[in-house]
Amino acid sequence: MGKLKVAFFDFTSCNGCLLSMINHPEFVEVVSHVELADFRLVRSLKVEGPFDVSFVEGYPGDSHEIERLKKIREQSNMLVALGACACTGSIQSIRNFFDLEEAANYVYKGVKKDIAEVKPLDAYVEVDFYLPGCPASGAEAVQTLKALLVGRKPEIPMHAVCVECKLRETECVLVQGIPCLGPVTRGGCGAPCPAAGYFCDGCRGPCSDPNVASEVEILRKLLGKEEIVRLFRRYASLKEAFKEVAEGKVE
């Protein structure tokens, strides 16, 4: 049996998720066991598809990228969405709450533009596995690749960040009066932000069955309506669980 043929692609994004993966101490060892078909940040040599697994960072920002994504999907047995932009639209999706032409002209005035509405990968193609986060966890990405190497389905957590705060005995920042989306945000990151005294701002998107109404009720004691809306818009405004609050429907 030959090596798994793996490709890494990036679309409209900052490349932070791929860099997070590259910087993981096990990455070089793990990737030595695959046929590296395409990875722009690592080498210029490219091997044409089909691919066994494609990791994709970013979202398709124009019609050309949308077509490129569809072609990658056609050539890939499995497709992994890497990072918040690919999984939920991330910070860039805030643009959807403004007139697209107006937003584009603010930055690129007088330039002819082909700009797509911000949508995650699964708005255009089927996604097999999601590795959320801004950036995505390098450890989680490497573990996913290791699982696929041995033919095992990756275990990607869906519990809330709060679970991980409890496991590492971190004092709840909400109890300290710091606004936090940990109760409704998907864990798997190890909860580094609350451990550092900072709030979870929801970069991994909603956890399974989040109680958003209860979260908003708690946040109302700490923030005004506008601040709550901005918090829910930041990373996962396109996800159904967060969409209503992100659209400003806060009692």
Backbone torsions as a table, in degrees:
resi	resn	phi	psi	omega
1	MET	NA	131.4	-178.8
2	GLY	-77.4	173.2	178.6
3	LYS	-69.4	153.3	174.7
4	LEU	-66.7	129.6	-179.3
5	LYS	-91.1	112.0	-171.8
6	VAL	-120.7	137.5	178.3
7	ALA	-127.2	149.2	178.5
8	PHE	-125.1	122.5	-176.8
9	PHE	-122.4	151.0	175.4
10	ASP	-129.7	139.5	176.6
11	PHE	-114.2	-147.7	-178.7
12	THR	-66.2	109.5	-175.0
13	SER	-173.4	-173.8	-179.8
14	CYS	-104.4	-3.1	-176.7
15	ASN	71.7	6.9	-178.8
16	GLY	-63.2	-33.0	-178.3
17	CYS	-71.2	-43.2	177.1
18	LEU	-65.8	-38.4	177.6
19	LEU	-65.3	-38.1	177.3
20	SER	-60.3	-39.0	178.6
21	MET	-69.5	-46.1	179.9
22	ILE	-60.0	-38.3	-176.3
23	ASN	-75.5	-10.7	179.5
24	HIS	-68.3	134.6	-175.2
25	PRO	-59.7	-22.5	-179.1
26	GLU	-93.2	-5.9	-172.4
27	PHE	-59.2	-49.6	-176.3
28	VAL	-59.9	-42.6	179.8
29	GLU	-64.9	-46.1	-177.4
30	VAL	-66.2	-44.1	-176.5
31	VAL	-69.4	-17.4	177.3
32	SER	-69.7	-14.2	-179.4
33	HIS	-95.8	4.9	178.7
34	VAL	-121.7	164.7	170.1
35	GLU	-89.4	109.1	-177.1
36	LEU	-80.1	104.8	-173.4
37	ALA	-84.5	-39.8	-175.8
38	ASP	-157.2	124.0	176.4
39	PHE	-159.2	91.8	-172.2
40	ARG	-56.0	-34.7	-176.9
41	LEU	-77.9	-14.7	-175.7
42	VAL	-103.7	-40.9	-178.8
43	ARG	-157.4	160.0	-178.6
44	SER	-86.0	-22.4	-179.2
45	LEU	-64.5	133.0	178.8
46	LYS	-124.9	139.4	176.0
47	VAL	-114.3	128.7	-177.7
48	GLU	-66.7	156.1	177.3
49	GLY	-69.8	179.6	10.2
50	PRO	-75.6	162.5	-178.9
51	PHE	-119.0	148.0	173.6
52	ASP	-74.7	-44.7	-179.7
53	VAL	-138.4	135.0	173.3
54	SER	-122.4	125.0	172.4
55	PHE	-95.6	129.5	-176.4
56	VAL	-126.1	120.7	174.6
57	GLU	-100.9	147.9	174.8
58	GLY	89.5	178.0	177.7
59	TYR	-122.4	154.5	179.4
60	PRO	-74.2	115.5	-172.2
61	GLY	-91.3	-10.3	177.4
62	ASP	-151.8	178.5	-174.9
63	SER	-62.3	-33.5	179.5
64	HIS	-66.8	-41.1	179.6
65	GLU	-69.6	-34.2	177.1
66	ILE	-61.3	-45.7	179.0
67	GLU	-66.2	-37.9	178.4
68	ARG	-64.3	-41.4	178.0
69	LEU	-61.4	-44.2	180.0
70	LYS	-62.5	-37.1	178.6
71	LYS	-67.1	-41.8	177.7
72	ILE	-61.0	-42.5	178.9
73	ARG	-61.2	-42.9	179.5
74	GLU	-61.4	-31.2	-176.5
75	GLN	-92.5	-2.4	-172.8
76	SER	-113.9	132.3	174.8
77	ASN	-69.8	-40.4	176.7
78	MET	-132.7	143.3	177.7
79	LEU	-126.1	127.2	-178.9
80	VAL	-111.0	121.9	175.5
81	ALA	-80.7	120.2	-173.9
82	LEU	-109.6	108.8	176.0
83	GLY	95.9	167.5	-174.0
84	ALA	-62.3	-38.9	-179.7
85	CYS	-60.7	-42.2	-179.2
86	ALA	-73.9	-34.9	-174.3
87	CYS	-86.2	-39.8	-172.1
88	THR	-132.5	-5.0	-175.9
89	GLY	97.1	-27.8	174.0
90	SER	55.8	-156.0	-175.0
91	ILE	-57.2	-32.8	-177.2
92	GLN	-65.1	-22.9	-179.1
93	SER	-70.2	-13.3	175.3
94	ILE	-57.7	-30.5	179.1
95	ARG	-58.1	-27.3	-178.4
96	ASN	-64.9	-16.8	-179.1
97	PHE	-88.6	5.3	177.2
98	PHE	-123.8	162.8	173.6
99	ASP	-62.3	124.4	-173.7
100	LEU	-58.5	-44.1	-179.1
101	GLU	-65.9	-40.4	179.9
102	GLU	-65.0	-42.7	179.8
103	ALA	-64.7	-41.5	-179.7
104	ALA	-65.5	-42.1	-179.3
105	ASN	-67.8	-28.0	178.7
106	TYR	-62.0	-36.1	-177.8
107	VAL	-98.1	-42.3	-174.1
108	TYR	-119.4	55.4	-175.7
109	LYS	-60.1	130.4	175.8
110	GLY	80.1	4.9	-179.8
111	VAL	-105.3	135.0	177.8
112	LYS	-66.6	130.1	-171.2
113	LYS	-125.2	142.4	170.6
114	ASP	-122.5	87.3	-172.9
115	ILE	-118.7	127.3	-180.0
116	ALA	-91.6	153.6	171.7
117	GLU	-61.0	143.0	-178.0
118	VAL	-72.1	121.6	177.2
119	LYS	-142.2	148.3	176.2
120	PRO	-70.9	170.7	-176.7
121	LEU	-57.1	-39.2	-174.5
122	ASP	-71.9	-1.6	171.8
123	ALA	-76.3	-17.8	-176.7
124	TYR	-117.5	-33.9	-176.0
125	VAL	-140.0	166.2	176.2
126	GLU	-76.9	134.8	178.3
127	VAL	-113.9	132.2	-178.1
128	ASP	-86.9	-41.0	-179.0
129	PHE	-140.2	145.6	-179.3
130	TYR	-116.4	128.5	174.4
131	LEU	-119.3	89.9	-173.4
132	PRO	-75.8	-179.0	175.2
133	GLY	114.8	153.9	178.8
134	CYS	-133.3	91.9	-0.5
135	PRO	-81.4	170.4	173.2
136	ALA	-61.6	150.2	178.6
137	SER	-69.5	122.5	177.0
138	GLY	-60.2	-38.9	179.6
139	ALA	-63.8	-43.3	-179.6
140	GLU	-66.0	-38.8	179.5
141	ALA	-66.2	-43.2	179.1
142	VAL	-66.2	-41.1	178.2
143	GLN	-63.0	-36.9	177.6
144	THR	-63.8	-45.0	178.6
145	LEU	-62.9	-40.4	178.7
146	LYS	-63.0	-41.2	178.9
147	ALA	-63.2	-44.7	-179.8
148	LEU	-65.3	-31.3	178.6
149	LEU	-62.7	-34.4	-178.5
150	VAL	-100.9	11.4	176.0
151	GLY	75.2	25.3	-179.1
152	ARG	-108.7	144.8	177.4
153	LYS	-72.0	127.8	179.8
154	PRO	-62.2	142.3	176.7
155	GLU	-97.9	107.2	-177.4
156	ILE	-114.6	114.0	-173.4
157	PRO	-59.2	149.0	174.2
158	MET	-123.8	1.3	179.1
159	HIS	-72.6	168.5	-178.0
160	ALA	-76.4	157.1	177.3
161	VAL	-58.1	-31.3	180.0
162	CYS	-54.1	-35.5	179.5
163	VAL	-58.0	-41.8	-177.3
164	GLU	-75.8	-28.4	173.0
165	CYS	-64.7	-41.1	178.2
166	LYS	-63.4	-44.4	-177.3
167	LEU	-63.1	-34.5	-179.4
168	ARG	-98.6	9.3	175.0
169	GLU	57.9	42.7	176.3
170	THR	-87.6	130.8	177.9
171	GLU	-64.4	134.2	-178.0
172	CYS	-61.0	125.3	-179.1
173	VAL	-72.9	-25.4	175.7
174	LEU	-64.0	-38.2	177.8
175	VAL	-63.3	-29.8	179.1
176	GLN	-82.5	0.0	179.6
177	GLY	85.6	17.9	178.8
178	ILE	-101.6	122.4	179.3
179	PRO	-58.4	136.5	-175.3
180	CYS	-151.3	138.4	177.6
181	LEU	-96.4	9.1	-178.8
182	GLY	-51.0	-40.6	-178.2
183	PRO	-63.8	-20.9	-177.3
184	VAL	-117.6	5.5	-175.9
185	THR	-105.2	141.3	-178.5
186	ARG	-65.2	130.2	178.9
187	GLY	-83.3	-166.6	-177.9
188	GLY	114.3	-12.6	-178.2
189	CYS	-87.8	-18.0	-175.3
190	GLY	91.0	5.6	177.9
191	ALA	53.4	51.7	-179.2
192	PRO	-70.7	-29.4	-176.2
193	CYS	-67.9	-53.2	176.6
194	PRO	-61.2	-32.7	179.2
195	ALA	-64.2	-26.0	179.0
196	ALA	-93.9	6.2	179.7
197	GLY	84.6	10.0	-179.8
198	TYR	-105.9	155.4	-179.5
199	PHE	-81.8	153.2	171.1
200	CYS	-75.8	124.8	-178.7
201	ASP	-104.5	16.5	169.3
202	GLY	81.9	25.4	-173.5
203	CYS	-67.8	-16.6	-180.0
204	ARG	-96.2	5.5	177.9
205	GLY	77.4	179.3	-175.3
206	PRO	-68.7	145.2	173.8
207	CYS	-79.0	-177.9	178.0
208	SER	-72.8	133.9	177.1
209	ASP	50.0	56.3	-179.0
210	PRO	-73.7	139.8	177.4
211	ASN	-91.2	80.3	-174.6
212	VAL	-67.0	-38.3	-179.3
213	ALA	-60.0	-43.4	178.8
214	SER	-66.6	-39.1	178.3
215	GLU	-62.2	-44.1	179.5
216	VAL	-63.4	-39.4	178.9
217	GLU	-60.0	-41.1	178.1
218	ILE	-68.2	-44.1	-177.7
219	LEU	-65.9	-29.3	179.9
220	ARG	-61.5	-23.5	178.4
221	LYS	-78.1	-14.6	-174.9
222	LEU	-117.9	-24.6	-174.4
223	LEU	-134.8	159.5	171.8
224	GLY	-81.4	169.0	-178.1
225	LYS	-56.9	-46.1	-176.6
226	GLU	-61.4	-39.6	-179.9
227	GLU	-68.1	-37.3	177.7
228	ILE	-64.6	-45.0	179.4
229	VAL	-59.8	-44.9	179.9
230	ARG	-61.7	-37.7	-179.8
231	LEU	-64.4	-42.0	-179.7
232	PHE	-76.3	-21.1	177.8
233	ARG	-78.8	-22.4	-164.8
234	ARG	-56.9	-49.9	-173.3
235	TYR	-121.6	-31.0	-170.5
236	ALA	-135.7	40.2	-177.3
237	SER	-64.7	-19.5	-178.4
238	LEU	-86.2	-12.9	179.2
239	LYS	-75.9	138.6	-174.1
240	GLU	-54.8	-39.2	-176.7
241	ALA	-64.6	-31.8	-176.7
242	PHE	-101.7	-12.9	-168.9
243	LYS	-58.6	-44.7	-175.5
244	GLU	-62.0	-45.5	179.5
245	VAL	-68.0	-41.0	179.5
246	ALA	-60.4	-29.7	178.5
247	GLU	-82.2	1.1	176.1
248	GLY	93.3	9.2	-178.6
249	LYS	-86.9	73.1	-178.8
250	VAL	-117.4	125.4	-179.8
251	GLU	-71.5	NA	NA
